[in-house]
């Protein structure tokens, strides 16, 4: 055995079933919320809740099935920092594209109108 081997109980059937039931409970909670309460709290609150619960499920899956919770803190940081930066980049692109879309929607009709006026002036 190498000096770096360490024992953990990550993939026992008991742990797998525990993970299954936890993820199932969160998913059922999301479905119940979507079918009964989502119209009460509004779209923004619902989207935030779904995003947080999805990140929680993804983190739990990573910690259990990829055995990250049994690794050293430095390895977890090595994986976590790029993942955080990647999420930040994706969110930034989404926000920037949304603002670009709104800006273009304001400019495009004016540009089309101006082009139509120029075309009419050229034909007269």
ChimeraX attribute file (.defattr): number of C-alpha atoms within 10 A of each C-alpha:
attribute: neighborCount
match mode: 1-to-1
recipient: residues
	/A:1	5
	/A:2	5
	/A:3	5
	/A:4	6
	/A:5	7
	/A:6	9
	/A:7	7
	/A:8	11
	/A:9	10
	/A:10	17
	/A:11	13
	/A:12	10
	/A:13	10
	/A:14	11
	/A:15	14
	/A:16	14
	/A:17	12
	/A:18	12
	/A:19	17
	/A:20	12
	/A:21	12
	/A:22	14
	/A:23	19
	/A:24	13
	/A:25	12
	/A:26	15
	/A:27	16
	/A:28	12
	/A:29	13
	/A:30	18
	/A:31	14
	/A:32	12
	/A:33	17
	/A:34	13
	/A:35	10
	/A:36	9
	/A:37	13
	/A:38	18
	/A:39	12
	/A:40	10
	/A:41	10
	/A:42	10
	/A:43	11
	/A:44	10
	/A:45	13
	/A:46	18
	/A:47	12
	/A:48	11
	/A:49	15
	/A:50	17
	/A:51	12
	/A:52	12
	/A:53	17
	/A:54	16
	/A:55	12
	/A:56	14
	/A:57	18
	/A:58	13
	/A:59	14
	/A:60	18
	/A:61	16
	/A:62	13
	/A:63	16
	/A:64	17
	/A:65	14
	/A:66	14
	/A:67	15
	/A:68	18
	/A:69	16
	/A:70	15
	/A:71	13
	/A:72	9
	/A:73	10
	/A:74	9
	/A:75	10
	/A:76	14
	/A:77	11
	/A:78	10
	/A:79	11
	/A:80	12
	/A:81	11
	/A:82	11
	/A:83	12
	/A:84	10
	/A:85	11
	/A:86	12
	/A:87	12
	/A:88	12
	/A:89	12
	/A:90	11
	/A:91	12
	/A:92	12
	/A:93	12
	/A:94	12
	/A:95	12
	/A:96	12
	/A:97	12
	/A:98	12
	/A:99	12
	/A:100	12
	/A:101	12
	/A:102	11
	/A:103	11
	/A:104	13
	/A:105	11
	/A:106	11
	/A:107	11
	/A:108	11
	/A:109	11
	/A:110	12
	/A:111	12
	/A:112	11
	/A:113	11
	/A:114	12
	/A:115	12
	/A:116	12
	/A:117	11
	/A:118	11
	/A:119	11
	/A:120	10
	/A:121	9
	/A:122	8
	/A:123	6
	/A:124	5
